[in-house]
């Protein structure tokens, strides 16, 4: 990638070595679609890291003019390193296009998106659904420019792609038709408005199944924990947080980044029926389309934090107990997020996990005051350090008062530090007469924790749980850069640093190709989600879980996740069916396939065939 002159703020010289490591770490934890692993970039070209850091900082303070300058430099560097037409520059093109739009430079923004689309067309084809999000960004630009005929052409293309990919009456098709109607209203074309309305009304889309080829149709839909018949499901999550309130009433802004006292409450998150395993469907805050949609239409398309209800301590525990007792199972899982996360995103991730796991119990989360900024790693380190003891109070009260049969903990990245301190405090304050195993499953995912420290504390933690699991990866670029910054390996790293401790199930997920940084695989890969599903459902040891194989014949070894034998939504869907129906799942799916003999939807039949194959594999390897 080659550098170009900057528009706006110039980059400062004389950055100290520690600042360079700091910048490297910041960039490693910024998820950029289509962009290479920052640790590799660090080794190849240190000049890339600083503009990424300054780009994020400029965006976070609303200085879009400066962000445009840094975005241009990032793109030039990407072009130099990968080529002007490489797939690796799609991310930088879209980054630059977004901030150009925010800066009001519509034409140049459109040119960057056009370049990205041209590359995607070459890589994926002219009619691939991958193009839709970028085409929608172009619609926003042309709409703001009042170039309505261009916006119309783009929307008609989106409509054609969605009808081809999802079926003629998929919910996304309905939303695009609704947007076309709004565009024709803006263009003052009543005949076209009437035509679109007649199309919608004649098909009664609002009452149809969202996707006839979806894996969420019967028999799975009605028997899932979270019903999405109305186009979306609502997941209730109970929470604890030591974030301070902002004073805002909107759910997404209710809690901010400042530290506060321990607060308790519950929240509701919507999950669209069209949701895909492992995704957090979200709309750009700059999308005119999203702004124009009604509340129900947004809930039918995105994972949204709908409502936050803070409660006093007595009311919280009373309502939590009632929810636990009234749920299909009396289990709880508690999720603790990592670095660079907002309260809203943590809530959305917790709800996504509950939905994807078809969790029959009560989902909970603890949110510590992360700054939700790529440039605030050291601030987050300080915040998580002071959050552990407050989380310990929360955890102790849950164990004592929730009346749960089983309590599971899932921690990610830097959030593992708060969990470890909370558990150490919990252990130190326990009455020896209390049951030894306070928790069922404790899962440390990609822990950004000093490796030696983790090894020291894990012996005590093992004593209070039925099973303790560590998810690690050799391809976790975020942890590699954190290790470089701290001068010591992290507990979530595999390879030469992988942790092998008696009584700890270490699973090497290096084979999983998930997010760009290889850091959030536990929640974004269907195979990894299936492994969590089995842990929380049955508590199986590694050798009884799909795709988990011993790394050697020695007793002192770790486990490897074989992504080829346990990958994709089909295996998770098969697992959910087996959970609901046991041995009957096989016959139910066979009947479903028999009913589809004359169905022209080849993709749907293939999906159900894959599910049947996975059911056979899982049942043959299990005693369900």
GICOR-V397746 format. One record per backbone hydrogen bond with DSSP energy under -0.5 kcal/mol. NH is the residue of the N-H (numbers start at 1). CO is the residue of the C=O. If there is no record, write none. Layout:
nh: [NH NH]
co: [CO CO]
//
This chain:
nh: [2 20 21 22 23 24 25 26 27 28 29 29 30 31 32 33 35 40 41 42 43 44 45 48 49 50 51 52 53 54 55 56 57 58 59 60 61 62 63 64 67 68 69 70 71 72 73 74 75 76 77 77 78 79 80 81 82 83 83 86 89 90 93 94 95 96 97 98 99 100 101 102 103 104 105 106 109 110 111 112 113 114 115 116 117 118 119 120 121 122 123 124 125 125 128 131 132 135 136 137 138 139 140 141 142 143 144 145 146 147 148 151 152 153 154 155 156 157 158 159 160 161 162 163 164 165 166 167 167 170 171 173 174 175 176 177 178 179 180 181 182 183 184 185 186 187 188 189 192 193 194 195 196 197 198 199 200 201 202 203 204 205 207 208 214 217 220 221 223 224 227 231 233 235 236 237 238 239 240 241 242 244 246 247 253 254 256 260 263 264 265 266 267 268 269 270 271 273 275 279 287 288 291 292 293 293 298 299 300 301 302 303 304 304 306 306 307 309 310 311 316 317 318 319 320 321 322 323 324 325 326 327 327 329 332 333 334 335 335 336 337 346 347 348 349 350 351 352 353 354 355 356 357 358 359 362 363 363 364 365 366 367 368 370 376 380 381 382 383 384 385 386 387 387 388 391 392 393 394 395 396 397 398 399 400 401 402 405 406 408 409 410 411 412 413 415 416 417 418 419 420 421 422 423 424 425 426 427 428 429 430 430 434 438 439 440 442 443 444 444 445 445 446 446 448 449 451 454 455 456 457 458 459 460 461 462 463 463 464 465 466 466 467 469 470 471 472 472 473 476 477 477 478 480 481 482 483 484 485 486 487 488 491 492 493 494 497 498 504 505 506 507 507 508 508 509 509 512 514 518 523 524 525 529 530 531 532 533 534 535 536 537 538 539 539 540 544 545 548 549 549 551 557 559 560 561 562 562 563 565 566 571 572 573 574 575 576 577 578 579 580 581 582 584 585 586 587 588 589 590 591 592 593 594 595 596 596 597 599 602 605 606 607 608 609 610 611 612 613 614 615 616 617 618 619 620 621 622]
co: [76 16 17 18 19 20 21 22 23 24 25 26 27 29 30 31 32 37 37 38 39 40 41 45 46 46 47 48 49 50 51 52 53 54 55 56 57 59 58 62 63 64 65 66 67 68 69 70 71 72 1 73 74 75 76 77 78 78 79 83 86 87 89 90 91 92 93 94 95 96 97 98 99 101 100 104 105 106 107 108 109 110 111 112 113 114 115 116 117 118 119 120 120 121 125 128 129 131 132 133 134 135 136 137 138 139 140 141 143 142 146 147 148 149 150 151 152 153 154 155 156 157 158 159 160 161 162 162 163 167 210 170 170 171 172 173 174 175 176 177 178 179 180 181 182 183 185 184 189 189 190 191 192 193 194 195 196 197 198 199 200 200 204 205 211 214 217 217 219 221 225 228 271 269 234 267 363 265 365 263 367 258 254 254 250 251 244 242 241 311 239 309 237 307 235 304 233 231 272 276 284 286 287 288 289 290 294 295 296 298 298 281 270 302 268 304 268 266 308 264 312 313 314 315 316 317 318 319 320 321 322 323 324 360 406 362 408 333 364 410 366 342 343 344 345 346 347 348 349 350 351 352 353 355 354 331 236 361 333 238 335 240 366 368 373 376 377 378 379 380 381 382 383 384 384 387 388 389 390 391 392 393 394 395 396 397 398 330 330 332 441 334 443 336 445 412 413 414 414 415 416 417 418 419 420 421 422 423 424 425 426 427 431 436 464 407 467 409 442 469 411 443 444 471 413 447 489 450 451 452 453 454 455 457 457 458 459 460 461 462 439 440 440 442 505 444 470 507 492 473 475 517 517 476 477 478 479 480 481 482 483 483 449 447 490 473 494 495 501 468 504 470 505 506 559 472 507 509 512 515 520 520 521 525 526 527 528 529 530 531 532 533 534 534 535 534 541 542 545 547 560 558 555 506 549 508 547 560 561 562 562 568 568 569 570 571 572 573 574 575 576 577 578 581 582 583 583 584 585 586 587 588 589 590 591 592 593 594 596 600 601 602 603 604 605 606 607 608 609 610 611 612 613 614 615 616 617 619]
//
